[in-house]
Amino acid sequence: MNTPTKPLLTEAVMFFSERGISKEMLFPEFEALLDGMVAAPEYADETVEAVFLQINTRLQVRSAVFFNLDFDLDGYVNRLWNLPLRQIAERGDRGPDMGGGPIRLVCLGFNKQPQYRPMLWKPGARGNSNDLALVKEAVAHNALGILGEDEEAIRYIAPERLHMAAEDTWYGGGQVNDVDDLIPLTSTPPAAASATAAASGELQRLREQHAQEVRELRKQVEALGTRIKAMALEKEQALVELKGIHADHLEIVQGELLDIKQELAEQQRINAALKRELSKFQNRTASDFE
């Protein structure tokens, strides 16, 4: 007995602004943000309302976690931010139907895990629509390029449309010279085989294209990471040099200040001696007059 295949889910994150959804990304790109490999300067020093989504191959939302994300002054995600989005989504409550049946929903006021409450927000109305409708519309538009089911290929390779060779050809006992030698399980157009091959080829091409895009994105992320590390090292070296220059300058200034203090002390000593001499002179003068 065959075990039903668990449907594949694509994970994505969307950012909201006052006007609606302002940014969409697949989860690997979001992980690059979390790891500090890339920044989002447009969100510098802001707290962004975001949603983590799990989407099936029919472009239907199956899980949604509405969370807040803090950015620092340079547009990097706050290092203290830590939210296990996948685990939270798996424990989500039964939410509304967004086209593929009730979703697993986690948001402020709709959450069984109180420790995460301060980092969640509640979707509501935004402009002339509501947040859930905006998410559904964005997923259906598929700007993320999620590969869905090739329904045309599925239609042609469905079991009821397959052909079976005549029994005398099963083990090489005969030859199939014509399409008519095949026994159709149901009535199927002769062009089905070529259409199936074409659909399979197109599906394979799309998969290879998607894999190539993922590889290119990873290369870009790695290049950015290398560049950021090099810049950080360069800044660190410049800071060390600056500290050295500052230390030398400080030592010179402290030496000059010490010399000034010594000169001042000497001058004060001389002034005190002069005052004593002046006092003695004044006393002698007074005695002479008497």
Buried (B, 14 or more C-beta within 10 A) or exposed (E): EEEEEEEEBBBBBBBBBEEBBBBBBBBEBBBBBBEEBBBBEEBEEBEBBBBBBBBBBEBBBBBBBBBBBBBBEEBBBEEEEEBEBEEBBEEBEEBEEBEBEEBBBBBBEBBEEEEBEEBBBEBEEBEEEEBBBBBBEBBEEEEBEBBBBBEBBEEBBEEEBBBEEEEEBEEEEEEEEEEEBBEBEEEBEEEBBEBBEBBBEEBEEBEEEEEEEEEEBEEEBEEBBEEBEEEEEEEEEEEEEEEEEEEEEEEEEEEEEEEEEEEEEEEEEEEEEEEEEEEEEEEEEEEEEE
